[in-house]
Amino acid sequence: METKDTFLRGRGAQINPPSPYEKIVRDQEPLDRALMADGWEEDKLKTEYLDTHPKTILNRVESPDIPMEWSMNPYQGCEHGCIYCYARNTHPYWGYSAGLDFERKILVKRNAAQLLETELKKKSWKAAPIMFAGNTDVYQPAERKFGITRACLEVFWKYRHPVGLITKNSLVLRDIDILEKLASEGLTGVAISITTLQEELRQFLEPRTATVQQRLKTVEALANAGIPVFVMVAPIIPGLNDHEVFALVKAAADHGALGVGHSMVRLNGDVAVIFEDWIRKTMPDRADRVLNRIRDTHGGNLHEKRFGNRMRGEGNIAAIVHEQFRIAKEKYMKGRKMPAYNLDLHEQFKSPQLRLF
């Protein structure tokens, strides 16, 4: 891939679009590109961790496109830096940009486990699968420092409550001991996101995530430990990874996944600006083709907000992708299925007295 000399390697976004919620307009290009071209390195790219103090941790999922009723996120912002990430658009609500700020200003909820326990032990709480996280990755690099995800998993096990995880990071294997216990009672399933089998593309598309091979090994390790594992091929970006459907599904099956899902890329809000800037710097020869093919899947737009359409897309390109996945799953995943969550145990573990028995 050809890139400009001033491309920020190790980060996804190359700019900081201004937040629509602030009166102050920041410089979209916060770095001196001329100095960078001379090999200058600057501290502004370092990650900054900012404590927040939420009073609640569970969010009701209103979207009919998402199968779980609740989600929770111990971190806001994500150092993984995936250029297409829809969660970027939540960062301006905190007063930061959806661009570089999203990757280097990480908001940390240190009290997430305590807030979760407060909810799960309420008499009024009825067990329902919780998606952990659904917005930003629970195993992003911040987790090595803070351990909030592990603390939350310990709460889920203490109260025997179902939880589903999705991640791009092999750090999930650190917690395989807790996940094995949860899986033994039908309380968990793990989704590993694998967008491409091309490691060079992964490095630009998702710069601080686990490598392709690490993710495949993670799928295999989880499966071998008896933990139900699913592979999420998301997003499909026409012109970049749509030709990999059969290879991705086969790789998932070969490594023990019980299922595969997918979604089409959508570039809502500031993500469109960030993505277009990125692709013109990383792949200038393919930029127009990719952007136009994305538009073809969303009625001429880069964005799509309509429930039912936003993750599936429309038109011929989207239809071909969906048909490829149908055939690939029939060929490589036939007879496989993720188990249902056990919703019955939780009531027995709400009370300290009941836990004695």
KEDO-628254 format. One record per residue (C-alpha): x, y, z; residue in three letters. Coordinates in pm, whole numbers, plus 50000, padded with zeros to 5 digits. Layout:
residues N
[[X; Y; Z]; "ALA"];
...
END
This chain:
residues 357
[[50000; 50000; 50000]; "MET"];
[[50130; 50339; 49909]; "GLU"];
[[50101; 50603; 50180]; "THR"];
[[50207; 50962; 50223]; "LYS"];
[[50527; 51021; 50419]; "ASP"];
[[50324; 51203; 50683]; "THR"];
[[50083; 50915; 50750]; "PHE"];
[[50052; 50852; 51126]; "LEU"];
[[50148; 50487; 51159]; "ARG"];
[[50009; 50313; 51464]; "GLY"];
[[49691; 50523; 51458]; "ARG"];
[[49379; 50485; 51249]; "GLY"];
[[49239; 50836; 51222]; "ALA"];
[[49472; 51097; 51077]; "GLN"];
[[49264; 51402; 51169]; "ILE"];
[[49046; 51543; 51449]; "ASN"];
[[48712; 51662; 51308]; "PRO"];
[[48563; 51934; 51532]; "PRO"];
[[48298; 51827; 51783]; "SER"];
[[47951; 51956; 51686]; "PRO"];
[[47879; 52011; 52056]; "TYR"];
[[48156; 52263; 52121]; "GLU"];
[[48182; 52631; 52036]; "LYS"];
[[48559; 52600; 52009]; "ILE"];
[[48675; 52464; 51672]; "VAL"];
[[48999; 52271; 51699]; "ARG"];
[[49255; 52234; 51422]; "ASP"];
[[49158; 51920; 51231]; "GLN"];
[[49526; 51849; 51164]; "GLU"];
[[49671; 51876; 51517]; "PRO"];
[[50024; 51777; 51416]; "LEU"];
[[50296; 51951; 51220]; "ASP"];
[[50316; 51728; 50913]; "ARG"];
[[50630; 51893; 50782]; "ALA"];
[[50817; 51804; 51100]; "LEU"];
[[50678; 51452; 51084]; "MET"];
[[50818; 51411; 50735]; "ALA"];
[[51164; 51479; 50880]; "ASP"];
[[51123; 51194; 51127]; "GLY"];
[[50992; 51405; 51415]; "TRP"];
[[50805; 51215; 51685]; "GLU"];
[[50575; 51395; 51925]; "GLU"];
[[50413; 51315; 52258]; "ASP"];
[[50063; 51415; 52152]; "LYS"];
[[50010; 51068; 52009]; "LEU"];
[[50046; 50908; 52351]; "LYS"];
[[49732; 50763; 52506]; "THR"];
[[49574; 50955; 52793]; "GLU"];
[[49347; 50781; 53045]; "TYR"];
[[49072; 50994; 53196]; "LEU"];
[[48862; 50881; 53492]; "ASP"];
[[48486; 50915; 53474]; "THR"];
[[48239; 50856; 53755]; "HIS"];
[[47919; 50704; 53616]; "PRO"];
[[47623; 50627; 53841]; "LYS"];
[[47494; 50345; 53621]; "THR"];
[[47667; 50098; 53390]; "ILE"];
[[47396; 49908; 53201]; "LEU"];
[[47241; 50050; 52885]; "ASN"];
[[46916; 49922; 52741]; "ARG"];
[[46960; 49833; 52372]; "VAL"];
[[46687; 49999; 52170]; "GLU"];
[[46804; 49883; 51827]; "SER"];
[[46613; 49590; 51672]; "PRO"];
[[46935; 49506; 51484]; "ASP"];
[[47108; 49394; 51806]; "ILE"];
[[47007; 49058; 51957]; "PRO"];
[[47075; 49142; 52324]; "MET"];
[[46863; 49360; 52553]; "GLU"];
[[47145; 49525; 52749]; "TRP"];
[[47502; 49640; 52696]; "SER"];
[[47778; 49777; 52913]; "MET"];
[[48106; 49952; 52836]; "ASN"];
[[48387; 49989; 53092]; "PRO"];
[[48580; 50217; 52854]; "TYR"];
[[48479; 50498; 52617]; "GLN"];
[[48711; 50562; 52327]; "GLY"];
[[48930; 50281; 52197]; "CYS"];
[[49302; 50265; 52136]; "GLU"];
[[49256; 49992; 51875]; "HIS"];
[[49196; 50274; 51627]; "GLY"];
[[48971; 50086; 51381]; "CYS"];
[[48912; 50345; 51113]; "ILE"];
[[48550; 50246; 51038]; "TYR"];
[[48432; 50224; 51402]; "CYS"];
[[48076; 50352; 51450]; "TYR"];
[[48152; 50419; 51819]; "ALA"];
[[48371; 50713; 51718]; "ARG"];
[[48056; 50924; 51698]; "ASN"];
[[47997; 50887; 52074]; "THR"];
[[48319; 51066; 52167]; "HIS"];
[[48199; 51418; 52078]; "PRO"];
[[47932; 51379; 52351]; "TYR"];
[[48222; 51383; 52597]; "TRP"];
[[48372; 51695; 52439]; "GLY"];
[[48634; 51520; 52225]; "TYR"];
[[48680; 51457; 51855]; "SER"];
[[48573; 51134; 51687]; "ALA"];
[[48916; 51125; 51517]; "GLY"];
[[49250; 51096; 51693]; "LEU"];
[[49093; 51192; 52026]; "ASP"];
[[48883; 50875; 52015]; "PHE"];
[[49201; 50666; 52003]; "GLU"];
[[49418; 50854; 52252]; "ARG"];
[[49175; 50994; 52511]; "LYS"];
[[49030; 50687; 52679]; "ILE"];
[[48760; 50737; 52941]; "LEU"];
[[48785; 50482; 53221]; "VAL"];
[[48499; 50364; 53444]; "LYS"];
[[48689; 50222; 53740]; "ARG"];
[[48369; 50151; 53935]; "ASN"];
[[48207; 49943; 53658]; "ALA"];
[[48219; 49614; 53851]; "ALA"];
[[48063; 49769; 54162]; "GLN"];
[[47787; 49928; 53956]; "LEU"];
[[47722; 49598; 53780]; "LEU"];
[[47694; 49411; 54110]; "GLU"];
[[47447; 49667; 54242]; "THR"];
[[47223; 49603; 53941]; "GLU"];
[[47248; 49223; 53935]; "LEU"];
[[47156; 49176; 54300]; "LYS"];
[[46843; 49390; 54283]; "LYS"];
[[46525; 49194; 54352]; "LYS"];
[[46367; 49360; 54050]; "SER"];
[[46642; 49253; 53807]; "TRP"];
[[46550; 48967; 53573]; "LYS"];
[[46829; 48777; 53401]; "ALA"];
[[46883; 48879; 53039]; "ALA"];
[[47199; 48843; 52830]; "PRO"];
[[47424; 49149; 52860]; "ILE"];
[[47645; 49243; 52567]; "MET"];
[[47992; 49325; 52696]; "PHE"];
[[48062; 49577; 52537]; "ALA"];
[[47888; 49669; 52213]; "GLY"];
[[48047; 50012; 52184]; "ASN"];
[[48422; 49994; 52245]; "THR"];
[[48639; 49688; 52297]; "ASP"];
[[48651; 49552; 52653]; "VAL"];
[[48998; 49405; 52587]; "TYR"];
[[49159; 49713; 52435]; "GLN"];
[[49510; 49798; 52567]; "PRO"];
[[49368; 49992; 52865]; "ALA"];
[[49244; 49662; 53010]; "GLU"];
[[49601; 49545; 53074]; "ARG"];
[[49644; 49846; 53301]; "LYS"];
[[49306; 49861; 53475]; "PHE"];
[[49163; 49506; 53475]; "GLY"];
[[48804; 49631; 53481]; "ILE"];
[[48680; 49370; 53235]; "THR"];
[[48809; 49085; 53450]; "ARG"];
[[48653; 49236; 53760]; "ALA"];
[[48318; 49252; 53580]; "CYS"];
[[48346; 48889; 53465]; "LEU"];
[[48401; 48790; 53828]; "GLU"];
[[48073; 48963; 53914]; "VAL"];
[[47892; 48783; 53632]; "PHE"];
[[48022; 48451; 53768]; "TRP"];
[[47938; 48539; 54129]; "LYS"];
[[47576; 48601; 54032]; "TYR"];
[[47568; 48333; 53759]; "ARG"];
[[47448; 48586; 53507]; "HIS"];
[[47469; 48542; 53126]; "PRO"];
[[47711; 48764; 52938]; "VAL"];
[[47828; 48782; 52577]; "GLY"];
[[48163; 48931; 52479]; "LEU"];
[[48297; 49065; 52152]; "ILE"];
[[48661; 49161; 52098]; "THR"];
[[48945; 49192; 51850]; "LYS"];
[[49210; 49135; 52114]; "ASN"];
[[49376; 48809; 52216]; "SER"];
[[49393; 48945; 52573]; "LEU"];
[[49060; 48766; 52621]; "VAL"];
[[49265; 48449; 52676]; "LEU"];
[[49395; 48598; 53003]; "ARG"];
[[49046; 48540; 53144]; "ASP"];
[[48994; 48193; 53007]; "ILE"];
[[48966; 48055; 53362]; "ASP"];
[[48654; 48262; 53436]; "ILE"];
[[48513; 48210; 53087]; "LEU"];
[[48547; 47832; 53126]; "GLU"];
[[48340; 47846; 53445]; "LYS"];
[[48077; 48066; 53285]; "LEU"];
[[48064; 47842; 52977]; "ALA"];
[[48024; 47530; 53192]; "SER"];
[[47690; 47670; 53311]; "GLU"];
[[47579; 47800; 52972]; "GLY"];
[[47639; 48161; 53073]; "LEU"];
[[47871; 48296; 52806]; "THR"];
[[47973; 48305; 52444]; "GLY"];
[[48262; 48500; 52289]; "VAL"];
[[48261; 48668; 51950]; "ALA"];
[[48598; 48735; 51789]; "ILE"];
[[48590; 49005; 51524]; "SER"];
[[48799; 48917; 51217]; "ILE"];
[[48763; 49166; 50934]; "THR"];
[[49032; 49041; 50698]; "THR"];
[[49291; 48768; 50652]; "LEU"];
[[49531; 49019; 50495]; "GLN"];
[[49772; 49122; 50769]; "GLU"];
[[49897; 49425; 50575]; "GLU"];
[[49540; 49556; 50541]; "LEU"];
[[49473; 49482; 50910]; "ARG"];
[[49769; 49698; 51011]; "GLN"];
[[49617; 50003; 50841]; "PHE"];
[[49251; 49924; 50900]; "LEU"];
[[49278; 49824; 51269]; "GLU"];
[[49628; 49937; 51371]; "PRO"];
[[49642; 49843; 51741]; "ARG"];
[[49440; 49522; 51737]; "THR"];
[[49571; 49165; 51757]; "ALA"];
[[49716; 49028; 51435]; "THR"];
[[49509; 48807; 51208]; "VAL"];
[[49696; 48495; 51319]; "GLN"];
[[49659; 48587; 51686]; "GLN"];
[[49285; 48618; 51643]; "ARG"];
[[49254; 48283; 51468]; "LEU"];
[[49460; 48121; 51743]; "LYS"];
[[49232; 48289; 51997]; "THR"];
[[48925; 48136; 51831]; "VAL"];
[[49091; 47795; 51844]; "GLU"];
[[49201; 47831; 52208]; "ALA"];
[[48853; 47933; 52321]; "LEU"];
[[48691; 47649; 52126]; "ALA"];
[[48935; 47395; 52269]; "ASN"];
[[48850; 47519; 52619]; "ALA"];
[[48482; 47450; 52562]; "GLY"];
[[48386; 47816; 52535]; "ILE"];
[[48130; 47880; 52258]; "PRO"];
[[48297; 48108; 52006]; "VAL"];
[[48152; 48301; 51715]; "PHE"];
[[48338; 48497; 51445]; "VAL"];
[[48204; 48837; 51343]; "MET"];
[[48319; 48948; 50999]; "VAL"];
[[48238; 49314; 51039]; "ALA"];
[[48236; 49531; 50858]; "PRO"];
[[48246; 49416; 50500]; "ILE"];
[[48398; 49708; 50308]; "ILE"];
[[48334; 49671; 49933]; "PRO"];
[[48658; 49699; 49743]; "GLY"];
[[48871; 49606; 50045]; "LEU"];
[[48759; 49276; 50198]; "ASN"];
[[48441; 49165; 50019]; "ASP"];
[[48641; 48914; 49812]; "HIS"];
[[48745; 48729; 50130]; "GLU"];
[[48405; 48594; 50236]; "VAL"];
[[48466; 48225; 50163]; "PHE"];
[[48821; 48228; 50299]; "ALA"];
[[48710; 48402; 50620]; "LEU"];
[[48423; 48162; 50685]; "VAL"];
[[48644; 47860; 50616]; "LYS"];
[[48916; 47993; 50849]; "ALA"];
[[48658; 48049; 51124]; "ALA"];
[[48524; 47696; 51082]; "ALA"];
[[48871; 47540; 51069]; "ASP"];
[[48957; 47702; 51402]; "HIS"];
[[48645; 47583; 51583]; "GLY"];
[[48392; 47867; 51556]; "ALA"];
[[48029; 47764; 51597]; "LEU"];
[[47896; 48043; 51379]; "GLY"];
[[47976; 48345; 51164]; "VAL"];
[[47800; 48679; 51129]; "GLY"];
[[47863; 48985; 50914]; "HIS"];
[[47754; 49342; 50852]; "SER"];
[[47811; 49599; 50580]; "MET"];
[[48017; 49909; 50655]; "VAL"];
[[47828; 50230; 50727]; "ARG"];
[[48002; 50564; 50768]; "LEU"];
[[47771; 50776; 50979]; "ASN"];
[[47853; 51123; 51108]; "GLY"];
[[48220; 51211; 51148]; "ASP"];
[[48326; 50856; 51057]; "VAL"];
[[48271; 50939; 50689]; "ALA"];
[[48511; 51234; 50706]; "VAL"];
[[48769; 51034; 50899]; "ILE"];
[[48744; 50728; 50673]; "PHE"];
[[48767; 50926; 50349]; "GLU"];
[[49074; 51115; 50473]; "ASP"];
[[49230; 50784; 50579]; "TRP"];
[[49172; 50595; 50255]; "ILE"];
[[49298; 50882; 50042]; "ARG"];
[[49623; 50871; 50242]; "LYS"];
[[49661; 50492; 50260]; "THR"];
[[49526; 50382; 49921]; "MET"];
[[49494; 50688; 49695]; "PRO"];
[[49468; 50471; 49385]; "ASP"];
[[49166; 50280; 49522]; "ARG"];
[[48996; 50551; 49726]; "ALA"];
[[48730; 50659; 49477]; "ASP"];
[[48642; 50302; 49386]; "ARG"];
[[48596; 50197; 49750]; "VAL"];
[[48396; 50506; 49844]; "LEU"];
[[48169; 50467; 49543]; "ASN"];
[[48107; 50100; 49618]; "ARG"];
[[48014; 50188; 49976]; "ILE"];
[[47768; 50443; 49836]; "ARG"];
[[47623; 50172; 49613]; "ASP"];
[[47528; 49972; 49923]; "THR"];
[[47348; 50264; 50089]; "HIS"];
[[47140; 50425; 49818]; "GLY"];
[[47411; 50667; 49710]; "GLY"];
[[47523; 50764; 50061]; "ASN"];
[[47820; 50674; 50278]; "LEU"];
[[47589; 50675; 50580]; "HIS"];
[[47288; 50467; 50679]; "GLU"];
[[47082; 50505; 50996]; "LYS"];
[[46765; 50314; 50918]; "ARG"];
[[46704; 50010; 51139]; "PHE"];
[[46706; 49694; 50932]; "GLY"];
[[46909; 49856; 50653]; "ASN"];
[[47201; 50011; 50836]; "ARG"];
[[47387; 49684; 50897]; "MET"];
[[47271; 49492; 50588]; "ARG"];
[[47293; 49756; 50320]; "GLY"];
[[47100; 49731; 49994]; "GLU"];
[[47157; 49697; 49621]; "GLY"];
[[47348; 49444; 49411]; "ASN"];
[[47678; 49455; 49598]; "ILE"];
[[47514; 49393; 49935]; "ALA"];
[[47298; 49116; 49787]; "ALA"];
[[47605; 48940; 49646]; "ILE"];
[[47784; 48959; 49982]; "VAL"];
[[47482; 48817; 50169]; "HIS"];
[[47450; 48532; 49920]; "GLU"];
[[47821; 48451; 49950]; "GLN"];
[[47788; 48426; 50327]; "PHE"];
[[47481; 48204; 50294]; "ARG"];
[[47664; 47962; 50066]; "ILE"];
[[47985; 47973; 50271]; "ALA"];
[[47803; 47895; 50595]; "LYS"];
[[47615; 47611; 50427]; "GLU"];
[[47946; 47471; 50305]; "LYS"];
[[48167; 47521; 50611]; "TYR"];
[[47935; 47574; 50910]; "MET"];
[[47651; 47331; 50849]; "LYS"];
[[47513; 47183; 51170]; "GLY"];
[[47694; 47428; 51396]; "ARG"];
[[47505; 47659; 51630]; "LYS"];
[[47580; 47880; 51928]; "MET"];
[[47404; 47750; 52241]; "PRO"];
[[47128; 47948; 52411]; "ALA"];
[[47208; 48137; 52732]; "TYR"];
[[47106; 47986; 53064]; "ASN"];
[[46872; 48240; 53226]; "LEU"];
[[46763; 48020; 53517]; "ASP"];
[[47062; 48019; 53751]; "LEU"];
[[47072; 48388; 53835]; "HIS"];
[[46768; 48393; 54064]; "GLU"];
[[46936; 48135; 54289]; "GLN"];
[[47247; 48350; 54331]; "PHE"];
[[47096; 48692; 54399]; "LYS"];
[[47077; 48628; 54772]; "SER"];
[[47388; 48562; 54985]; "PRO"];
[[47182; 48308; 55181]; "GLN"];
[[47084; 48118; 54870]; "LEU"];
[[47445; 48109; 54754]; "ARG"];
[[47530; 47905; 55065]; "LEU"];
[[47330; 47618; 54920]; "PHE"];
END
